[in-house]
Amino acid sequence: MKDIYFINGEYKKLEDPQITPDNIGLLRGYGIFEFFRTYNGKFFRFEEHMDRLFNSAKKMNIDLPYTRNDIERISKKLKDKNKLKECSIRVVVTGGRVTSHTGYDPKKPTFMILCQKSKSLPKEYYEKGVELLTLEHQRILPEVKYTNYILPISKKKELKEKDKFDFLYVYNGKVLESVTSNLFLVKNKTLITPKEGVLAGTTREFVIELAKDQFEIERREVKVKELEEADEAFITATTKEILPVVKVDDLKIGEGRVGKATKKLMKIFKREVDSF
């Protein structure tokens, strides 16, 4: 792997960084990103990821210097330059260099695209499921995929001490999302997923498309107490696909093992992406 990335019009090696110390992404944490991957060498749900990237940029008042076609072309070139059959692409955009204490020029962002080999989670996670730990938190601007992960990163030690896979954000009695994933509950033949206060996941939408002919779909407010009533639960994300959740805090979800509906959806998902 050559570790070549793209920044502000140039292809560079990772050991040759081009960000100056006065970048507002570094000094103030002001930036957005998008993350997508390949299946069979092709970018998966590319347009949907671009929709979210451009929406995030609009919400954060950053003018993207490249079009969708540009980003696709650069990403393909990075895939080739890094000699990867399958890869994950991370587009990162900050406000650029500061013009005052918290000022920046929206028309001069720092724009990067990084390419890395796709990684899979351990097989046992999908066979046995994972456990989540609740954390009282609601992200600001939840519809924006921004680069600030201060809270979950600062609390990683707690996850390790309690042997949990990740956090599940809850707020004012409502279930929201995991740190980088959307949540689904399964009740009877209904899939329930939080509607507001969460990032609109591209994998979540894909799962809904796959499931809508066999399950009822409810996008709505989800109360924390509904975790006790759920038959099954799973989280979805680009890097996780469909990942079963068998326990939240000390609460077993359903029977405490990967359920039939989740297994069924995992098989459908795999069949679809394998033929992509």
KOLDREN-579088 format. One line per 2 residues: number of its first residue (from 1); their letters; for each residue x, y, z of N, C-alpha, C, O. Coordinates in steps of 0.02 Angstrom, whole numbers. Layout:
N
NUM> a> X/Y/Z/X/Y/Z/X/Y/Z/X/Y/Z | ...
***
This chain:
276
1> mk> 42/-60/0/0/0/0/44/62/0/89/69/41 | 31/108/-46/74/166/-53/52/225/-9/91/272/0
3> di> -9/223/19/-33/277/63/-30/344/28/-2/392/54 | -59/347/-31/-63/410/-68/-132/440/-58/-182/405/-61
5> yf> -133/505/-45/-197/539/-36/-198/602/-79/-148/620/-109 | -256/634/-81/-266/694/-122/-280/753/-76/-321/747/-31
7> in> -247/809/-88/-261/869/-48/-252/931/-91/-200/944/-120 | -306/969/-94/-306/1034/-129/-273/1031/-198/-233/1074/-216
9> ge> -292/981/-236/-269/977/-306/-207/936/-318/-186/929/-376 | -177/908/-266/-116/869/-274/-121/800/-242/-157/790/-193
11> yk> -85/753/-272/-79/686/-243/-15/683/-203/39/697/-229 | -21/664/-140/36/665/-94/40/600/-56/-8/562/-53
13> kl> 98/587/-26/105/531/20/83/554/89/90/613/106 | 57/508/129/32/526/195/87/557/239/73/597/283
15> ed> 149/537/227/203/565/268/222/636/247/266/667/277 | 188/662/195/201/731/173/137/773/182/107/792/132
17> pq> 118/787/244/56/824/257/60/896/231/114/926/228 | 2/923/212/0/990/183/-45/1038/222/-63/1091/196
19> it> -64/1021/282/-108/1064/322/-65/1109/366/-21/1086/401 | -78/1173/363/-40/1221/403/-69/1223/474/-127/1206/484
21> pd> -29/1243/523/-51/1244/593/-109/1291/607/-142/1284/658 | -122/1338/561/-178/1385/573/-242/1363/539/-285/1405/525
23> ni> -249/1298/525/-309/1272/494/-365/1269/545/-355/1245/601 | -424/1294/527/-479/1297/575/-505/1227/592/-537/1217/644
25> gl> -490/1179/549/-507/1110/566/-466/1084/624/-490/1045/665 | -404/1107/628/-359/1089/682/-372/1131/744/-375/1105/800
27> lr> -378/1196/735/-383/1242/792/-453/1242/823/-459/1251/884 | -505/1234/782/-573/1238/808/-616/1177/795/-675/1175/813
29> gy> -587/1126/763/-625/1065/749/-680/1075/699/-731/1040/700 | -670/1124/653/-723/1142/606/-713/1106/540/-673/1128/498
31> gi> -749/1051/531/-742/1013/469/-796/961/461/-832/945/508 | -802/935/401/-851/883/385/-815/826/349/-758/834/327
33> fe> -849/770/344/-819/715/306/-873/670/279/-931/673/299 | -853/627/233/-897/576/206/-856/513/197/-796/517/184
35> ff> -888/456/204/-852/392/203/-893/342/162/-951/330/177 | -862/313/111/-896/262/72/-846/209/51/-785/217/60
37> rt> -871/155/23/-827/98/8/-845/66/-59/-894/85/-91 | -804/18/-78/-817/-19/-140/-843/-89/-123/-829/-118/-71
39> yn> -882/-116/-169/-898/-187/-173/-883/-208/-245/-906/-176/-292 | -845/-261/-253/-825/-283/-320/-792/-226/-359/-800/-220/-420
41> gk> -754/-185/-323/-716/-132/-354/-755/-69/-372/-727/-21/-398 | -821/-69/-359/-863/-12/-377/-886/25/-314/-900/-6/-263
43> ff> -890/91/-319/-911/131/-262/-985/120/-247/-1028/125/-292 | -999/103/-185/-1067/85/-165/-1106/145/-141/-1083/182/-97
45> rf> -1165/155/-169/-1211/210/-150/-1175/278/-155/-1183/320/-111 | -1137/286/-207/-1097/347/-214/-1140/410/-214/-1124/458/-179
47> ee> -1194/411/-253/-1235/471/-257/-1266/489/-190/-1271/548/-173 | -1287/438/-152/-1317/450/-87/-1265/481/-39/-1281/525/1
49> hm> -1204/456/-42/-1151/485/-1/-1136/557/-21/-1123/599/22 | -1137/570/-86/-1125/638/-109/-1182/685/-88/-1170/743/-72
51> dr> -1243/660/-89/-1299/701/-65/-1287/724/6/-1297/782/23 | -1264/678/47/-1252/694/117/-1192/741/125/-1194/786/166
53> lf> -1139/729/86/-1081/773/90/-1098/845/71/-1080/891/107 | -1134/853/17/-1151/920/-5/-1201/953/42/-1200/1014/51
55> ns> -1245/913/73/-1290/940/123/-1251/963/184/-1265/1017/212 | -1203/923/206/-1161/942/264/-1123/1007/249/-1119/1050/292
57> ak> -1096/1012/189/-1059/1073/170/-1103/1134/171/-1083/1188/194 | -1164/1126/147/-1211/1182/146/-1228/1205/217/-1229/1264/232
59> km> -1242/1156/260/-1260/1171/330/-1202/1205/367/-1213/1245/412 | -1140/1188/348/-1081/1215/382/-1051/1276/346/-999/1301/365
61> ni> -1085/1298/293/-1063/1357/256/-992/1349/229/-948/1391/239 | -982/1293/194/-918/1279/160/-933/1266/87/-975/1224/70
63> dl> -899/1300/43/-907/1290/-29/-859/1235/-52/-798/1242/-49 | -888/1180/-75/-846/1125/-98/-814/1144/-165/-848/1166/-210
65> py> -748/1136/-171/-712/1157/-232/-714/1106/-288/-688/1118/-343 | -745/1048/-276/-748/996/-326/-819/970/-334/-858/969/-287
67> tr> -836/949/-395/-902/921/-410/-905/848/-391/-854/818/-373 | -964/819/-394/-972/747/-382/-929/707/-431/-895/659/-411
69> nd> -930/726/-494/-891/691/-544/-816/696/-529/-779/648/-538 | -795/754/-506/-725/763/-487/-706/716/-431/-654/683/-433
71> ie> -749/712/-380/-735/671/-321/-732/597/-341/-690/560/-316 | -777/577/-385/-777/507/-408/-713/492/-447/-681/440/-438
73> ri> -694/538/-491/-634/529/-532/-571/525/-488/-529/482/-498 | -565/571/-441/-507/572/-396/-505/509/-354/-451/480/-343
75> sk> -562/487/-330/-566/427/-287/-544/365/-326/-509/323/-299 | -566/360/-389/-546/303/-430/-470/304/-442/-437/252/-441
77> kl> -444/364/-453/-372/370/-464/-333/351/-402/-280/319/-407 | -358/371/-344/-325/352/-281/-326/276/-271/-277/246/-248
79> kd> -382/246/-288/-388/173/-282/-334/139/-325/-303/91/-304 | -324/165/-385/-273/137/-430/-203/152/-405/-159/108/-405
81> kn> -191/214/-383/-125/233/-359/-103/193/-298/-45/177/-290 | -152/176/-255/-137/137/-196/-141/61/-208/-131/21/-163
83> kl> -156/44/-271/-157/-26/-293/-203/-69/-249/-182/-121/-224 | -265/-46/-241/-313/-81/-199/-370/-109/-241/-398/-73/-283
85> ke> -386/-171/-229/-444/-202/-263/-508/-177/-231/-555/-157/-266 | -510/-178/-165/-567/-152/-127/-541/-98/-81/-487/-105/-52
87> cs> -578/-44/-74/-554/11/-32/-611/49/1/-669/42/-17 | -592/90/49/-638/137/81/-610/207/67/-550/218/69
89> ir> -656/253/52/-637/321/36/-664/368/90/-722/365/109 | -621/412/114/-641/463/163/-627/532/133/-570/551/120
91> vv> -680/570/123/-675/639/99/-678/683/161/-726/680/199 | -628/726/170/-625/770/229/-618/842/205/-576/858/164
93> vt> -661/884/232/-660/955/212/-662/998/275/-708/991/316 | -614/1042/283/-615/1089/339/-627/1160/311/-626/1170/251
95> gg> -638/1207/356/-649/1276/334/-586/1310/307/-589/1366/283 | -530/1276/311/-467/1304/286/-431/1345/339/-441/1336/398
97> rv> -389/1390/317/-349/1430/363/-392/1484/397/-436/1512/365 | -378/1497/460/-417/1546/497/-402/1617/472/-346/1631/451
99> ts> -453/1659/474/-444/1730/456/-449/1775/517/-431/1833/515 | -475/1746/571/-479/1780/636/-485/1725/689/-472/1667/674
101> ht> -504/1743/749/-508/1692/802/-552/1632/782/-532/1575/791 | -611/1646/756/-656/1592/734/-678/1603/661/-726/1572/639
103> gy> -643/1646/625/-662/1661/557/-625/1618/506/-570/1594/520 | -656/1609/448/-626/1572/394/-658/1595/329/-710/1629/330
105> dp> -629/1578/273/-656/1595/208/-692/1534/180/-659/1485/162 | -759/1536/175/-797/1478/151/-777/1455/81/-789/1398/63
107> kk> -746/1501/43/-728/1484/-26/-657/1455/-32/-635/1438/-87 | -623/1450/25/-555/1423/24/-546/1366/75/-504/1372/120
109> pt> -585/1313/68/-579/1258/115/-516/1217/103/-484/1222/50 | -499/1176/151/-449/1123/142/-487/1060/122/-531/1038/159
111> fm> -469/1032/65/-507/975/38/-460/915/30/-409/919/-5 | -479/860/61/-437/799/58/-479/738/41/-538/734/59
113> il> -449/691/8/-478/625/-2/-426/573/16/-371/573/-11 | -443/529/63/-398/476/84/-426/409/61/-487/399/59
115> cq> -381/363/45/-400/297/21/-365/244/62/-304/247/71 | -403/196/87/-373/143/127/-404/75/110/-458/72/82
117> ks> -369/23/126/-395/-44/114/-456/-57/158/-456/-41/217 | -508/-85/129/-569/-100/166/-554/-152/220/-519/-201/208
119> ks> -582/-140/279/-572/-186/335/-640/-213/359/-690/-179/356 | -639/-275/382/-700/-306/406/-695/-318/482/-641/-328/509
121> lp> -752/-316/514/-754/-332/586/-747/-407/595/-759/-445/548 | -727/-430/654/-722/-502/667/-788/-539/653/-842/-513/668
123> ke> -783/-597/625/-841/-637/607/-885/-652/668/-946/-656/662 | -854/-660/726/-892/-676/786/-941/-621/806/-992/-635/838
125> yy> -926/-559/788/-973/-505/803/-1040/-516/770/-1093/-501/798 | -1038/-543/709/-1100/-555/672/-1134/-620/694/-1195/-626/688
127> ek> -1095/-666/718/-1124/-730/741/-1153/-726/811/-1204/-757/826 | -1120/-687/854/-1142/-683/924/-1174/-616/942/-1208/-611/994
129> gv> -1165/-565/901/-1191/-499/916/-1144/-459/960/-1096/-487/987 | -1158/-395/968/-1117/-351/1008/-1159/-318/1063/-1221/-320/1061
131> el> -1125/-287/1110/-1158/-253/1166/-1142/-178/1163/-1086/-158/1146 | -1193/-137/1179/-1185/-65/1178/-1193/-36/1248/-1223/-67/1292
133> lt> -1165/22/1257/-1168/57/1321/-1202/125/1310/-1179/164/1269 | -1256/138/1346/-1292/201/1336/-1251/260/1360/-1214/256/1410
135> le> -1258/315/1325/-1225/378/1342/-1274/435/1329/-1299/442/1274 | -1287/474/1381/-1334/530/1374/-1303/585/1331/-1258/621/1353
137> hq> -1327/589/1269/-1296/638/1224/-1338/644/1161/-1365/594/1135 | -1343/705/1135/-1371/716/1069/-1322/761/1031/-1303/814/1055
139> ri> -1302/739/973/-1254/778/934/-1285/844/912/-1344/847/895 | -1245/898/912/-1268/960/882/-1270/951/807/-1230/913/779
141> lp> -1315/984/773/-1323/976/701/-1321/902/681/-1277/882/643 | -1367/862/706/-1363/789/694/-1368/769/620/-1349/713/602
143> ev> -1393/815/578/-1398/799/507/-1331/809/470/-1326/794/411 | -1281/834/506/-1215/847/475/-1164/795/498/-1161/777/556
145> ky> -1126/771/450/-1073/722/466/-1008/762/476/-968/770/431 | -999/787/537/-941/828/552/-887/787/586/-898/730/607
147> tn> -828/817/592/-769/781/613/-759/778/689/-712/747/713 | -802/811/727/-794/815/800/-821/753/835/-882/742/839
149> yi> -776/711/861/-794/651/898/-763/653/968/-745/601/996 | -759/713/995/-725/722/1059/-755/679/1114/-719/644/1151
151> lp> -821/681/1121/-853/645/1177/-841/570/1175/-815/542/1223 | -860/535/1121/-849/462/1121/-776/441/1126/-760/391/1157
153> is> -732/481/1095/-661/464/1099/-635/471/1171/-596/430/1195 | -657/524/1204/-634/536/1273/-659/483/1321/-632/475/1376
155> kk> -713/448/1302/-742/398/1346/-728/326/1324/-759/279/1349 | -681/318/1278/-663/251/1254/-642/204/1310/-655/144/1309
157> ke> -608/232/1359/-584/192/1415/-642/158/1451/-636/101/1473 | -698/194/1457/-757/165/1489/-785/106/1450/-807/57/1479
159> lk> -784/111/1384/-807/56/1342/-764/-6/1355/-790/-62/1362 | -699/4/1357/-653/-52/1367/-663/-84/1436/-662/-145/1443
161> ek> -671/-41/1486/-679/-67/1554/-743/-108/1562/-745/-157/1599 | -795/-89/1526/-859/-124/1530/-869/-175/1474/-922/-205/1468
163> dk> -817/-183/1433/-817/-233/1380/-877/-225/1333/-913/-273/1318 | -887/-164/1310/-941/-149/1263/-912/-130/1195/-855/-106/1191
165> fd> -950/-141/1144/-927/-127/1076/-928/-52/1060/-880/-27/1031 | -981/-18/1080/-987/53/1064/-1041/85/1107/-1076/51/1145
167> fl> -1046/151/1101/-1098/187/1138/-1163/189/1099/-1164/186/1038 | -1218/195/1135/-1283/208/1106/-1307/274/1137/-1318/278/1197
169> yv> -1314/325/1095/-1336/390/1121/-1410/388/1138/-1452/366/1098 | -1425/411/1198/-1495/420/1219/-1500/491/1246/-1451/520/1271
171> yn> -1560/520/1241/-1568/590/1263/-1640/603/1281/-1686/592/1241 | -1650/628/1342/-1718/644/1366/-1767/586/1357/-1824/595/1336
173> gk> -1743/526/1372/-1786/467/1369/-1795/438/1300/-1834/392/1290 | -1758/464/1251/-1764/439/1182/-1699/405/1160/-1644/426/1179
175> vl> -1706/354/1120/-1649/320/1090/-1634/356/1024/-1679/372/986 | -1569/370/1012/-1551/406/951/-1510/364/903/-1537/335/856
177> es> -1445/360/914/-1401/326/867/-1338/303/904/-1327/323/961 | -1298/262/871/-1233/246/898/-1184/297/872/-1203/342/834
179> vt> -1121/292/891/-1072/344/874/-1065/353/799/-1064/410/774 | -1060/299/762/-1054/302/689/-1104/256/655/-1091/233/599
181> sn> -1160/244/687/-1208/195/661/-1279/216/676/-1293/253/723 | -1325/191/635/-1396/198/649/-1423/136/684/-1395/82/676
183> lf> -1476/144/722/-1505/89/760/-1572/68/731/-1612/109/710 | -1583/3/732/-1649/-26/716/-1670/-71/773/-1630/-108/801
185> lv> -1734/-68/791/-1765/-117/835/-1812/-159/793/-1843/-135/745 | -1818/-223/811/-1865/-268/777/-1919/-287/828/-1903/-312/882
187> kn> -1981/-275/811/-2038/-294/854/-2090/-327/810/-2119/-296/766 | -2101/-393/824/-2143/-433/780/-2114/-430/709/-2057/-451/698
189> kt> -2151/-405/660/-2125/-399/592/-2116/-326/573/-2125/-307/514 | -2100/-285/622/-2091/-214/610/-2019/-193/626/-1992/-211/678
191> li> -1989/-154/581/-1924/-124/592/-1935/-52/614/-1970/-14/580 | -1907/-34/670/-1916/33/699/-1848/67/702/-1800/39/728
193> tp> -1845/129/677/-1782/166/679/-1797/239/696/-1845/267/670 | -1756/270/738/-1767/340/756/-1769/386/694/-1729/378/648
195> ke> -1816/433/695/-1826/476/637/-1788/541/641/-1759/563/592 | -1787/572/700/-1757/639/707/-1700/638/757/-1696/594/800
197> gv> -1656/688/751/-1600/694/797/-1544/646/783/-1502/633/826 | -1543/617/722/-1492/569/703/-1466/585/633/-1499/621/595
199> la> -1408/559/616/-1381/565/549/-1418/518/503/-1430/460/520 | -1437/542/444/-1471/499/395/-1420/452/363/-1381/473/320
201> gt> -1420/390/385/-1370/342/361/-1386/315/293/-1443/298/278 | -1336/311/250/-1346/283/183/-1357/207/187/-1397/180/149
203> tr> -1322/174/232/-1333/102/241/-1402/90/271/-1435/41/253 | -1423/133/316/-1491/127/344/-1543/129/289/-1589/88/287
205> ef> -1536/176/243/-1585/182/189/-1583/121/143/-1635/99/119 | -1524/95/132/-1518/35/91/-1553/-25/124/-1587/-63/91
207> vi> -1543/-32/189/-1576/-86/226/-1651/-78/224/-1687/-128/216 | -1676/-18/230/-1748/-6/226/-1775/-26/157/-1828/-56/153
209> el> -1738/-10/105/-1758/-31/37/-1762/-106/31/-1808/-133/2 | -1713/-141/60/-1711/-214/57/-1767/-245/97/-1792/-299/80
211> ak> -1787/-212/152/-1834/-242/200/-1907/-224/188/-1951/-258/214 | -1920/-172/149/-1988/-144/146/-2041/-191/119/-2101/-182/133
213> dq> -2022/-241/80/-2071/-289/54/-2087/-345/103/-2136/-381/93 | -2046/-352/155/-2057/-407/202/-2070/-384/274/-2091/-423/316
215> fe> -2057/-320/287/-2068/-293/353/-2106/-227/349/-2102/-191/300 | -2141/-212/402/-2168/-145/410/-2110/-101/433/-2068/-122/472
217> ie> -2108/-40/409/-2054/7/427/-2084/66/465/-2131/98/441 | -2056/81/522/-2078/139/561/-2018/184/575/-1970/164/608
219> rr> -2020/245/548/-1971/296/565/-2006/343/614/-2053/378/595 | -1984/343/674/-2020/382/725/-1976/391/787/-1920/366/791
221> ev> -2003/428/835/-1970/435/900/-1970/367/934/-2021/332/936 | -1913/349/963/-1906/285/997/-1889/298/1070/-1838/329/1085
223> kv> -1930/274/1114/-1919/283/1186/-1868/231/1212/-1863/176/1186 | -1830/251/1262/-1780/206/1291/-1813/142/1317/-1785/88/1311
225> ke> -1873/148/1345/-1907/90/1372/-1925/38/1319/-1937/-20/1335 | -1925/59/1255/-1941/12/1201/-1884/-38/1191/-1895/-90/1159
227> le> -1826/-24/1217/-1772/-73/1213/-1792/-136/1250/-1773/-191/1230 | -1829/-129/1303/-1852/-186/1342/-1902/-229/1305/-1908/-289/1317
229> ea> -1938/-197/1259/-1993/-231/1223/-1971/-259/1155/-2008/-296/1124 | -1911/-242/1134/-1888/-262/1067/-1873/-337/1065/-1848/-366/1113
231> de> -1888/-367/1008/-1871/-438/997/-1797/-444/976/-1763/-491/994 | -1775/-395/937/-1706/-395/911/-1684/-323/902/-1724/-276/904
233> af> -1619/-314/891/-1592/-248/875/-1529/-257/833/-1494/-307/839 | -1515/-207/792/-1453/-207/754/-1435/-135/736/-1478/-91/737
235> it> -1371/-125/720/-1348/-60/697/-1323/-67/626/-1303/-121/605 | -1325/-11/589/-1303/-12/519/-1254/44/506/-1261/99/534
237> at> -1205/31/464/-1155/81/445/-1114/52/387/-1115/-8/375 | -1079/96/352/-1038/74/296/-988/21/316/-980/-29/280
239> tk> -955/30/372/-904/-18/393/-933/-79/430/-898/-129/438 | -995/-74/452/-1025/-127/492/-1078/-167/454/-1095/-223/473
241> ei> -1104/-138/400/-1160/-167/363/-1219/-176/412/-1245/-126/437 | -1241/-238/425/-1292/-250/476/-1259/-288/533/-1238/-345/525
243> lp> -1254/-257/591/-1219/-286/648/-1269/-297/705/-1297/-249/732 | -1280/-360/725/-1328/-376/777/-1309/-348/845/-1250/-349/864
245> vv> -1358/-323/883/-1348/-300/951/-1388/-345/997/-1449/-353/989 | -1354/-376/1045/-1388/-424/1089/-1397/-398/1161/-1432/-429/1201
247> kv> -1363/-342/1176/-1368/-316/1244/-1353/-241/1245/-1308/-218/1210 | -1392/-204/1285/-1379/-133/1295/-1374/-122/1371/-1422/-136/1407
249> dd> -1318/-98/1393/-1303/-94/1465/-1310/-165/1494/-1275/-210/1472 | -1355/-175/1543/-1366/-241/1571/-1428/-274/1544/-1449/-328/1568
251> lk> -1459/-242/1495/-1522/-267/1468/-1511/-312/1408/-1481/-292/1358 | -1535/-374/1412/-1534/-418/1354/-1588/-397/1305/-1644/-382/1324
253> ig> -1570/-394/1241/-1619/-379/1189/-1650/-445/1166/-1616/-489/1141 | -1716/-449/1175/-1750/-511/1157/-1722/-570/1197/-1722/-568/1258
255> eg> -1700/-621/1162/-1673/-680/1195/-1597/-675/1206/-1565/-721/1231 | -1569/-617/1189/-1498/-607/1202/-1453/-641/1151/-1394/-653/1164
257> rv> -1480/-655/1093/-1439/-683/1039/-1464/-656/972/-1518/-625/968 | -1426/-668/920/-1444/-643/854/-1510/-673/832/-1517/-734/831
259> gk> -1558/-631/815/-1626/-654/799/-1636/-673/726/-1593/-660/683 | -1693/-703/712/-1708/-728/645/-1714/-672/594/-1690/-678/538
261> at> -1747/-618/613/-1756/-562/566/-1689/-531/548/-1677/-515/490 | -1646/-523/597/-1581/-494/585/-1540/-540/539/-1507/-516/492
263> kk> -1541/-605/552/-1505/-653/510/-1531/-651/438/-1492/-654/391 | -1596/-645/432/-1626/-643/366/-1603/-581/327/-1585/-586/269
265> lm> -1603/-524/361/-1582/-462/329/-1508/-463/312/-1487/-437/261 | -1468/-494/355/-1397/-499/342/-1384/-540/278/-1340/-523/239
267> ki> -1422/-593/268/-1415/-634/208/-1435/-596/146/-1402/-600/94 | -1491/-559/151/-1514/-519/94/-1463/-466/77/-1447/-455/18
269> fk> -1436/-433/128/-1386/-381/118/-1325/-410/82/-1302/-381/33 | -1300/-466/106/-1241/-496/76/-1254/-516/3/-1211/-505/-40
271> re> -1312/-544/-9/-1329/-563/-78/-1329/-502/-125/-1305/-506/-181 | -1355/-447/-101/-1359/-388/-142/-1291/-357/-156/-1276/-339/-213
273> vd> -1250/-351/-104/-1184/-319/-115/-1137/-365/-153/-1093/-341/-189 | -1146/-430/-145/-1103/-477/-183/-1116/-472/-258/-1073/-486/-299
275> sf> -1177/-452/-276/-1196/-448/-347/-1190/-376/-373/-1209/-363/-430 | -1164/-331/-332/-1159/-261/-351/-1109/-251/-408/-1098/-195/-430
***
